[in-house]
Amino acid sequence: MMIKSYTQLLSEYLGPGKDKMSDSSEPEVVKVENLKVVYGDKVAIDGISISFKKHYITAIIGPSGCGKSTLLRSINRLNDLIPNAKVYGKVYFNGVDIYSKDVDPVFIRSRISMVFQRPNPFPFSIFDNVAFGLKVNGFKLTKDELYKKVKDALVKAALWDEVKDRLDSHAYSLSGGQQQRLCIARSLAVDPEVLLLDEPTVSLDPISTARIESLLRSIKDEYTIIIVTHNMLQAARVSDYTVVMMPDDHMVGRIIEYGATKEIFTNPRDKRTEDYISGRIG
């Protein structure tokens, strides 16, 4: 009996379609040019140049310590909140350099929202968690308009049917998977254009993970989604494009490969990518 290779199995798993994608005609929502991030005297990432296409899901993969989360935090200026962090290079959002002095980082974070590794609901009710961003960002809404915004966000996050009869309940009464979907709803409520997710299912069970993945696929026509994940099959299941990062000899994170997900997983150009995907490194 012939033993199939890992790439053959992945090719069958992925199926046709994801490799037939245009590169030049798709608008770039986020464009990173020669990005370098330094924490104190430690260079975390350097020479990062990458574009993220509108209404596609891009996965960022690579071993621990290669700078995946650093890159993600650079896209909405969350690195500004880290002491001794310095950012060099350019990050453009719809053609605007988000690190320009006249750009408000709070506004950027409302347009480029982020969901973190572990659910972090606020100590409020389910309703107030989702409404929080709307209130702090100055949305002028009537009570009915606010309710509709909250409901719409919960529907998009595939949580409405589970919580519609207990919106006043404390967010901590939800399960871990529900809390993470609540955090996604909170991010979606302010109508961002880009959704960043940093290992959003790392602490969740397989059923909750599947729900989050299904949710991401269902909303990608409305948002540009960038997800950091260590789960190779998750990247293969949900993403259209994949970025592969790897530390160099000085432990500085760099991009070694980028392309359509099926191509990255079944026909990688860099041997390090193949070694990482197959589990030989990382």
ChimeraX attribute file (.defattr): number of C-alpha atoms within 10 A of each C-alpha:
attribute: neighborCount
match mode: 1-to-1
recipient: residues
	/A:1	3
	/A:2	4
	/A:3	7
	/A:4	9
	/A:5	10
	/A:6	13
	/A:7	18
	/A:8	14
	/A:9	13
	/A:10	16
	/A:11	17
	/A:12	10
	/A:13	13
	/A:14	18
	/A:15	11
	/A:16	10
	/A:17	9
	/A:18	15
	/A:19	16
	/A:20	10
	/A:21	13
	/A:22	8
	/A:23	10
	/A:24	8
	/A:25	8
	/A:26	13
	/A:27	13
	/A:28	18
	/A:29	18
	/A:30	22
	/A:31	19
	/A:32	20
	/A:33	15
	/A:34	14
	/A:35	19
	/A:36	23
	/A:37	24
	/A:38	18
	/A:39	15
	/A:40	11
	/A:41	9
	/A:42	13
	/A:43	17
	/A:44	23
	/A:45	28
	/A:46	21
	/A:47	17
	/A:48	19
	/A:49	16
	/A:50	17
	/A:51	16
	/A:52	22
	/A:53	22
	/A:54	19
	/A:55	20
	/A:56	21
	/A:57	27
	/A:58	26
	/A:59	26
	/A:60	26
	/A:61	25
	/A:62	28
	/A:63	18
	/A:64	13
	/A:65	17
	/A:66	22
	/A:67	26
	/A:68	28
	/A:69	19
	/A:70	18
	/A:71	24
	/A:72	20
	/A:73	18
	/A:74	20
	/A:75	26
	/A:76	26
	/A:77	21
	/A:78	16
	/A:79	21
	/A:80	15
	/A:81	9
	/A:82	10
	/A:83	9
	/A:84	12
	/A:85	16
	/A:86	15
	/A:87	18
	/A:88	14
	/A:89	16
	/A:90	21
	/A:91	26
	/A:92	18
	/A:93	21
	/A:94	13
	/A:95	11
	/A:96	14
	/A:97	17
	/A:98	22
	/A:99	21
	/A:100	12
	/A:101	8
	/A:102	8
	/A:103	12
	/A:104	12
	/A:105	18
	/A:106	13
	/A:107	12
	/A:108	19
	/A:109	18
	/A:110	22
	/A:111	19
	/A:112	25
	/A:113	22
	/A:114	27
	/A:115	21
	/A:116	18
	/A:117	16
	/A:118	18
	/A:119	21
	/A:120	15
	/A:121	21
	/A:122	16
	/A:123	11
	/A:124	15
	/A:125	18
	/A:126	27
	/A:127	23
	/A:128	20
	/A:129	22
	/A:130	30
	/A:131	23
	/A:132	17
	/A:133	17
	/A:134	22
	/A:135	14
	/A:136	8
	/A:137	12
	/A:138	8
	/A:139	12
	/A:140	10
	/A:141	13
	/A:142	9
	/A:143	9
	/A:144	9
	/A:145	11
	/A:146	19
	/A:147	15
	/A:148	14
	/A:149	20
	/A:150	26
	/A:151	22
	/A:152	16
	/A:153	25
	/A:154	27
	/A:155	15
	/A:156	18
	/A:157	27
	/A:158	21
	/A:159	21
	/A:160	19
	/A:161	10
	/A:162	13
	/A:163	16
	/A:164	14
	/A:165	9
	/A:166	13
	/A:167	18
	/A:168	13
	/A:169	15
	/A:170	17
	/A:171	23
	/A:172	16
	/A:173	11
	/A:174	17
	/A:175	13
	/A:176	18
	/A:177	24
	/A:178	23
	/A:179	21
	/A:180	27
	/A:181	27
	/A:182	28
	/A:183	27
	/A:184	31
	/A:185	26
	/A:186	28
	/A:187	29
	/A:188	27
	/A:189	25
	/A:190	23
	/A:191	18
	/A:192	18
	/A:193	19
	/A:194	29
	/A:195	25
	/A:196	24
	/A:197	22
	/A:198	21
	/A:199	18
	/A:200	25
	/A:201	25
	/A:202	15
	/A:203	15
	/A:204	19
	/A:205	11
	/A:206	12
	/A:207	10
	/A:208	18
	/A:209	18
	/A:210	16
	/A:211	18
	/A:212	23
	/A:213	18
	/A:214	15
	/A:215	18
	/A:216	22
	/A:217	16
	/A:218	13
	/A:219	16
	/A:220	18
	/A:221	13
	/A:222	14
	/A:223	19
	/A:224	23
	/A:225	27
	/A:226	25
	/A:227	26
	/A:228	24
	/A:229	23
	/A:230	18
	/A:231	15
	/A:232	16
	/A:233	14
	/A:234	16
	/A:235	24
	/A:236	21
	/A:237	17
	/A:238	21
	/A:239	24
	/A:240	21
	/A:241	25
	/A:242	25
	/A:243	23
	/A:244	23
	/A:245	25
	/A:246	25
	/A:247	20
	/A:248	13
	/A:249	7
	/A:250	9
	/A:251	15
	/A:252	20
	/A:253	27
	/A:254	24
	/A:255	23
	/A:256	18
	/A:257	16
	/A:258	20
	/A:259	19
	/A:260	19
	/A:261	25
	/A:262	26
	/A:263	17
	/A:264	23
	/A:265	25
	/A:266	18
	/A:267	15
	/A:268	19
	/A:269	15
	/A:270	12
	/A:271	11
	/A:272	19
	/A:273	23
	/A:274	19
	/A:275	13
	/A:276	17
	/A:277	24
	/A:278	15
	/A:279	10
	/A:280	10
	/A:281	12
	/A:282	14
